[in-house]
Amino acid sequence: MSHYFVPILLVIMLLFGCGKGSDAPKADCAINAGPCVRETVPDGLSVSFDIGPKPVSSMAVLTLSTFLQKKGRTVTDAKVTVDLSMPGMYMGENRVALALTESGRYEGRGILPRCPSGKRLWKAEVMVERPSRPGRTTTASFIFEVKN
């Protein structure tokens, strides 16, 4: 009888564990209202992050975009990737490479999986590498909710 306990416990944790917990972070980016902006420290890079179409939903093809500026000038020489994860629940690796589409704007397409428990909190870590800073990555994090 005890050999059934562990698999049942794992299923319960999977179904109810997505983003659960009192120490779970709260959304700091209202992505459905428009882009969110972070100023990175210490390098002073302004990272604007957006997702479309809106409302942002799981299990749909989404366009992720960033607009980069430093000291009021657009940044066009960066390698930009976005790591998408769900706080409190491993949902697999989900990294989207963004390509430069116009002056300072980078875009890529990705999908946010639906959490079995219905939780909707996601984290996007925008990672920027520049030739002027070889081997160093600047990261800006955004925590947001999706519509299921």
Contact map, one row per residue, 1 for C-alpha under 8 A:
1111100000000000000000000000000000000000000000000000000000000000000000000000000000000000000000000000000000000000000000000000000000000000000000000000
1111110000000000000000000000000000000000000000000000000000000000000000000000000000000000000000000000000000000000000000000000000000000000000000000000
1111111000000000000000000000000000000000000000000000000000000000000000000000000000000000000000000000000000000000000000000000000000000000000000000000
1111111100000000000000000000000000000000000000000000000000000000000000000000000000000000000000000000000000000000000000000000000000000000000000000000
1111111110000000000000000000000000000000000000000000000000000000000000000000000000000000000000000000000000000000000000000000000000000000000000000000
0111111111000000000000000000000000000000000000000000000000000000000000000000000000000000000000000000000000000000000000000000000000000000000000000000
0011111111100000000000000000000000000000000000000000000000000000000000000000000000000000000000000000000000000000000000000000000000000000000000000000
0001111111110000000000000000000000000000000000000000000000000000000000000000000000000000000000000000000000000000000000000000000000000000000000000000
0000111111111000000000000000000000000000000000000000000000000000000000000000000000000000000000000000000000000000000000000000000000000000000000000000
0000011111111100000000000000000000000000000000000000000000000000000000000000000000000000000000000000000000000000000000000000000000000000000000000000
0000001111111110000000000000000000000000000000000000000000000000000000000000000000000000000000000000000000000000000000000000000000000000000000000000
0000000111111111100000000000000000000000000000000000000000000000000000000000000000000000000000000000000000000000000000000000000000000000000000000000
0000000011111111100000000000000000000000000000000000000000000000000000000000000000000000000000000000000000000000000000000000000000000000000000000000
0000000001111111110000000000000000000000000000000000000000000000000000000000000000000000000000000000000000000000000110000000000000000000000000000000
0000000000111111110000000000000000000000000000000000000000000000000000000000000000000000000000000000000000000000000110000000000000000000000000000000
0000000000011111110100000000000000000000000000000000000000000000000000000000000000000000000000000000000000000000000110000000000000000000000000000000
0000000000011111111100000000000000000000000000000000000000000000000000000000000000000001100000000000000000000000000010000000000000000000000000000000
0000000000000111111100000000000000000000000000000000000000000000000000000000000000000111100000000000000000000000001111100000000000000000000000000000
0000000000000000111110010000000000000000000000000000000000000000000000000000000000000111100000000000000000000000000000111000000000000000000000000000
0000000000000001111111010000000000000000000000000000000000000000000000000000000000000001000000000000000000000000000000100000000000000000000000000000
0000000000000000001111110000000000000000000000000000000000000000000000000000000000000001000000000000000000000000000000000000000000000000000000000000
0000000000000000000111110000000000000000000000000000000000000000000000000000000000000000000000000000000000000000000000000000000000000000000000000000
0000000000000000000011111000000000000000000000000000000000000000000000000000000000000000000000000000000000000000000000000000000000000000000000000000
0000000000000000001111111100000000000000000000000000000000000000000000000000000000000011000000000000000000000000000000000000000000000000000000000000
0000000000000000000000111110000000000000000000000000000000000000000000000000000000000010000000000000000000000000000000000000000000000000000000100000
0000000000000000000000011111000000000000000000000000000000000000000000000000000000000000000000000000000000000000000000001000000000000000000000100000
0000000000000000000000001111110000000000000000000000000000000000000000000000000000000000000000000000000000000000000000001000000000000000000001111000
0000000000000000000000000111110000000000000000000000000000000000000000000000000000000000000000000000000000000000000000000000000000000000000001110000
0000000000000000000000000011111000010000000000000000000000000000000000000000000000000000000000000000000000000000000000000000000000000000000001110000
0000000000000000000000000011111111110000000000000000000000000000000000000000000000000000000000000000000000000000000000000000000000000000000000011000
0000000000000000000000000000111111110000000000000110000100000000000000000000000000000000000000000000000000000000000000000000000000000000000000011000
0000000000000000000000000000011111000000000000000000011100000000000000000000000000000000000000000000000000000000000000000000000000000000000000000100
0000000000000000000000000000011111100000000000000000000000000000000000000000000000000000000000000000000000000000000000000000000000000000000000000000
0000000000000000000000000000011111110000000000000100000000000000000000000000000000000000000000000000000000000000000000000000000000000000000000000000
0000000000000000000000000000011011111000000000011110000000000000000000000000000000000000000000000000000000000000000000000000000000000000000000000000
0000000000000000000000000000111001111100000000011100000000000000000000000000000000000000000000000000000000000000000000000000000000000000000001000000
0000000000000000000000000000000000111110000001111000000000000000000000000000000000000000000000000000000000000000000000000000000000000000000000000000
0000000000000000000000000000000000011111000001110000000000000000000000000000000000000000000000000000000000000000000000000000000000000000000110000000
0000000000000000000000000000000000001111100111100000000000000000000000000000000000000000000000000000000000000000000000000000000000000000000100000000
0000000000000000000000000000000000000111111111100000000000000000000000000000000000000000000000000000000000000000000000000000000000000000011100000000
0000000000000000000000000000000000000011111110000000000000000000000000000000000000000000000000000000000000000000000000000000000000000000000000000000
0000000000000000000000000000000000000001111100000000000000000000000000000000000000000000000000000000000000000000000000000000000000000000000000000000
0000000000000000000000000000000000000001111110000000000000000000000000000000000000000000000000000000000000000000000000000000000000000000000000000000
0000000000000000000000000000000000000011111111000000000000000000000001100000000000000000000000000000000000000000000000000000000000000000000000000000
0000000000000000000000000000000000000011101111100000000000000000000111100000000000000000000000000000000000000000000000000000000000000000000000000000
0000000000000000000000000000000000001111000111110000000000000000000111000000000000000000000000000000000000000000000000000000000000000000000000000000
0000000000000000000000000000000000001111000011111000000000000000011110000000000000000000000000000000000000000000000000000000000000000000000100000000
0000000000000000000000000000000000111100000001111100000000000000011100000000000000000000000000000000000000000000000000000000000000000000000000000000
0000000000000000000000000000000000111000000000111110000000000001111000000000000000000000000000000000000000000000000000000000010000000000000001000000
0000000000000000000000000000001001110000000000011111000000000001110000000000000000000000000000000000000000000000000000000000000000000000000000000000
0000000000000000000000000000001000100000000000001111110100000111100000000000000000000000000000000000000000000000000000000000000000000000000000000000
0000000000000000000000000000000000000000000000000111111100000111000000000000000000000000000000000000000000000000000000000000000000000000000000000000
0000000000000000000000000000000000000000000000000011111100000110000000000000000000000000000000000000000000000000000000000000000000000000000000000000
0000000000000000000000000000000100000000000000000011111110000000000000000000000000000000000000000000000000000000000000000000000000000000000000000000
0000000000000000000000000000000100000000000000000001111110000000000000000000000000000000000000000000000000000000000000000000000000000000000000000110
0000000000000000000000000000001100000000000000000011111111000100000000000000000000000000000000000000000000000000000000000000000000000000000000000110
0000000000000000000000000000000000000000000000000000011111110000000000000000000000000000000000000000000000000001000000000000000000000000000000000111
0000000000000000000000000000000000000000000000000000000111110000000000000000000000000000000000000000000000000011110000000000000000000000000000000111
0000000000000000000000000000000000000000000000000000000011111000000000000000000000000000000000000000000000000011110000000000000000000000000000000000
0000000000000000000000000000000000000000000000000000000011111100000000000000000000000000000000000000000000000011000000000000000000000000000000000000
0000000000000000000000000000000000000000000000000000000000111110000000000000000000000000000000000000000000001110000000000000000000000000000000000000
0000000000000000000000000000000000000000000000000011100100011111000000000000000000000000000000000000000000001110000000000000000000000000000000000000
0000000000000000000000000000000000000000000000000011100000001111100000000000000000000000000000000000000000111100000000000000000000000000000000000000
0000000000000000000000000000000000000000000000001111000000000111110000000000000000000000000000000100000000111100000000000000000000000000000000000000
0000000000000000000000000000000000000000000000001110000000000011111000000000000000000000000000000100000011110000000000000000000000000000000000000000
0000000000000000000000000000000000000000000000111100000000000001111100000000000000000000000000000000000111100000000000000000000000000000000000000000
0000000000000000000000000000000000000000000000111000000000000000111110000100000000000000000000000000000111000000000000000000000000000000000000000000
0000000000000000000000000000000000000000000011110000000000000000011111000111000000000000000000000000000110000000000000000000000000000000000000000000
0000000000000000000000000000000000000000000011100000000000000000001111111110000000000000000000000000000100000000000000000000000000000000000000000000
0000000000000000000000000000000000000000000111000000000000000000000111111110000000000000000000000000000000000000000000000000000000000000000000000000
0000000000000000000000000000000000000000000110000000000000000000000011111000000000000000000000000000000000000000000000000000000000000000000000000000
0000000000000000000000000000000000000000000000000000000000000000000011111100000000000000000000000000000000000000000000000000000000000000000000000000
0000000000000000000000000000000000000000000000000000000000000000000011111110000000000000000000000000000000000000000000000000000000000000000000000000
0000000000000000000000000000000000000000000000000000000000000000001111011111000000000000000000000000001100000000000000000000000000000000000000000000
0000000000000000000000000000000000000000000000000000000000000000000111001111110000000000000000000000001100000000000000000000000000000000000000000000
0000000000000000000000000000000000000000000000000000000000000000000100000111110000000000000000000001001110000000000000000000000000000000000000000000
0000000000000000000000000000000000000000000000000000000000000000000000000011111000000000000000000000000000000000000000000000000001100000000000000000
0000000000000000000000000000000000000000000000000000000000000000000000000011111100000000000000000000000000000000000000000000000111100000000000000000
0000000000000000000000000000000000000000000000000000000000000000000000000000111110000000000000000110000000000000000000000000000111000000000000000000
0000000000000000000000000000000000000000000000000000000000000000000000000000011111000000000000001110000001000000000000000000011110000000000000000000
0000000000000000000000000000000000000000000000000000000000000000000000000000001111100000000000111100000000000000000000000000011100000000000000000000
0000000000000000000000000000000000000000000000000000000000000000000000000000000111110000000000111100000000000000000000000001111000000000000000000000
0000000000000000000000000000000000000000000000000000000000000000000000000000000011111000000011110000000000000000000000000011111000000000000000000000
0000000000000000000000000000000000000000000000000000000000000000000000000000000001111100000011110000000000000001000000000111100000000000000000000000
0000000000000000000000000000000000000000000000000000000000000000000000000000000000111110111111000000000000000000000000000111000000000000000000000000
0000000000000000011000000000000000000000000000000000000000000000000000000000000000011111111000000000000000000000000000001110000000000000000000000000
0000000000000000011000011000000000000000000000000000000000000000000000000000000000001111110000000000000000000000000000001110000000000000000000000000
0000000000000000111110010000000000000000000000000000000000000000000000000000000000000111110000000000000000000000000000000000000000000000000000000000
0000000000000000111000000000000000000000000000000000000000000000000000000000000000001111111000000000000000000000000000000000000000000000000000000000
0000000000000000000000000000000000000000000000000000000000000000000000000000000000001111111100000000000000000000000000000000000000000000000000000000
0000000000000000000000000000000000000000000000000000000000000000000000000000000000001100111110000000000000000000101000000000000000000000000000000000
0000000000000000000000000000000000000000000000000000000000000000000000000000000000001000011111000000000000000000000000000000000000000000000000000000
0000000000000000000000000000000000000000000000000000000000000000000000000000000000111000001111100000000000000000000000000000000000000000000000000000
0000000000000000000000000000000000000000000000000000000000000000000000000000000000111000000111110000000000000000000000000000000000000000000000000000
0000000000000000000000000000000000000000000000000000000000000000000000000000000011110000000011111000000000000000000000000000000000000000000000000000
0000000000000000000000000000000000000000000000000000000000000000000000000000000011110000000001111100000000011100000000000000000000000000000000000000
0000000000000000000000000000000000000000000000000000000000000000000000000000000111000000000000111110000000110000000000000000000000000000000000000000
0000000000000000000000000000000000000000000000000000000000000001100000000000001111000000000000011111000001111000000000000000000000000000000000000000
0000000000000000000000000000000000000000000000000000000000000000000000000000001100000000000000001111100001110000000000000000000000000000000000000000
0000000000000000000000000000000000000000000000000000000000000000000000000001000000000000000000000111111111100000000000000000000000000000000000000000
0000000000000000000000000000000000000000000000000000000000000000000000000000000000000000000000000011111111100000000000000000000000000000000000000000
0000000000000000000000000000000000000000000000000000000000000000000000000000000000000000000000000001111111000000000000000000000000000000000000000000
0000000000000000000000000000000000000000000000000000000000000000000000000111000000000000000000000001111110000000000000000000000000000000000000000000
0000000000000000000000000000000000000000000000000000000000000000011110000111000000000000000000000001111111000000000000000000000000000000000000000000
0000000000000000000000000000000000000000000000000000000000000000111100000001000000000000000000000001111111100000000000000000000000000000000000000000
0000000000000000000000000000000000000000000000000000000000000000111000000000000100000000000000000111110111110000000000000000000000000000000000000000
0000000000000000000000000000000000000000000000000000000000000011110000000000000000000000000000001111100011111000000000000000000000000000000000000000
0000000000000000000000000000000000000000000000000000000000000011100000000000000000000000000000011110000001111100000000000000000000000000000000000000
0000000000000000000000000000000000000000000000000000000000001111000000000000000000000000000000010100000000111110000000000000000000000000000000000000
0000000000000000000000000000000000000000000000000000000000001111000000000000000000000000000000010000000000011111000000000000000000000000000000000000
0000000000000000000000000000000000000000000000000000000001111100000000000000000000000000000000000000000000001111100000000000000000000000000000000000
0000000000000000000000000000000000000000000000000000000011110000000000000000000000010000000000000000000000000111110000000000000000000000000000000000
0000000000000000000000000000000000000000000000000000000001100000000000000000000000000000001000000000000000000011111000000000000000000000000000000000
0000000000000000000000000000000000000000000000000000000001100000000000000000000000000000000000000000000000000001111101010000000000000000000000000001
0000000000000000010000000000000000000000000000000000000000000000000000000000000000000000001000000000000000000000111111110000000000000000000000000000
0000000000000111010000000000000000000000000000000000000000000000000000000000000000000000000000000000000000000000011111100000000000000000000000000000
0000000000000111110000000000000000000000000000000000000000000000000000000000000000000000000000000000000000000000001111100000000000000000000000000000
0000000000000000010000000000000000000000000000000000000000000000000000000000000000000000000000000000000000000000011111110000000000000000000000000001
0000000000000000011100000000000000000000000000000000000000000000000000000000000000000000000000000000000000000000001111111000000000000000000000000000
0000000000000000001000000000000000000000000000000000000000000000000000000000000000000000000000000000000000000000011001111100000000000000000000001111
0000000000000000001000000110000000000000000000000000000000000000000000000000000000000110000000000000000000000000000000111110000000000000000000111100
0000000000000000000000000000000000000000000000000000000000000000000000000000000000011110000000000000000000000000000000011111000000000000000000111100
0000000000000000000000000000000000000000000000000000000000000000000000000000000000111110000000000000000000000000000000001111100000000000000011110000
0000000000000000000000000000000000000000000000000000000000000000000000000000000001111000000000000000000000000000000000000111110000000000000011100000
0000000000000000000000000000000000000000000000000000000000000000000000000000000001110000000000000000000000000000000000000011111000000000001111000000
0000000000000000000000000000000000000000000000001000000000000000000000000000000111100000000000000000000000000000000000000001111100000000001110000000
0000000000000000000000000000000000000000000000000000000000000000000000000000000111100000000000000000000000000000000000000000111110000000111100000000
0000000000000000000000000000000000000000000000000000000000000000000000000000011110000000000000000000000000000000000000000000011111000000111000000000
0000000000000000000000000000000000000000000000000000000000000000000000000000011100000000000000000000000000000000000000000000001111101111110000000000
0000000000000000000000000000000000000000000000000000000000000000000000000000111000000000000000000000000000000000000000000000000111111101100000000000
0000000000000000000000000000000000000000000000000000000000000000000000000000110000000000000000000000000000000000000000000000000011111100000000000000
0000000000000000000000000000000000000000000000000000000000000000000000000000000000000000000000000000000000000000000000000000000001111100000000000000
0000000000000000000000000000000000000000000000000000000000000000000000000000000000000000000000000000000000000000000000000000000011111111100000000000
0000000000000000000000000000000000000000000000000000000000000000000000000000000000000000000000000000000000000000000000000000000011111111000000000000
0000000000000000000000000000000000000000000000000000000000000000000000000000000000000000000000000000000000000000000000000000000010001111100000000000
0000000000000000000000000000000000000000000000000000000000000000000000000000000000000000000000000000000000000000000000000000000011001111110000000000
0000000000000000000000000000000000000000000000000000000000000000000000000000000000000000000000000000000000000000000000000000001111001011111000000000
0000000000000000000000000000000000000001000000000000000000000000000000000000000000000000000000000000000000000000000000000000001110000001111100000000
0000000000000000000000000000000000000001000000000000000000000000000000000000000000000000000000000000000000000000000000000000111100000000111110000000
0000000000000000000000000000000000000111000000100000000000000000000000000000000000000000000000000000000000000000000000000000111000000000011111000000
0000000000000000000000000000000000000100000000000000000000000000000000000000000000000000000000000000000000000000000000000011110000000000001111100000
0000000000000000000000000011100000010000000000001000000000000000000000000000000000000000000000000000000000000000000000000011100000000000000111110000
0000000000000000000000001111100000000000000000000000000000000000000000000000000000000000000000000000000000000000000000001111000000000000000011111000
0000000000000000000000000011111000000000000000000000000000000000000000000000000000000000000000000000000000000000000000001110000000000000000001111100
0000000000000000000000000010011000000000000000000000000000000000000000000000000000000000000000000000000000000000000000011100000000000000000000111110
0000000000000000000000000000000100000000000000000000001111000000000000000000000000000000000000000000000000000000000000011100000000000000000000011111
0000000000000000000000000000000000000000000000000000001111000000000000000000000000000000000000000000000000000000000000010000000000000000000000001111
0000000000000000000000000000000000000000000000000000000011000000000000000000000000000000000000000000000000000000010001010000000000000000000000000111
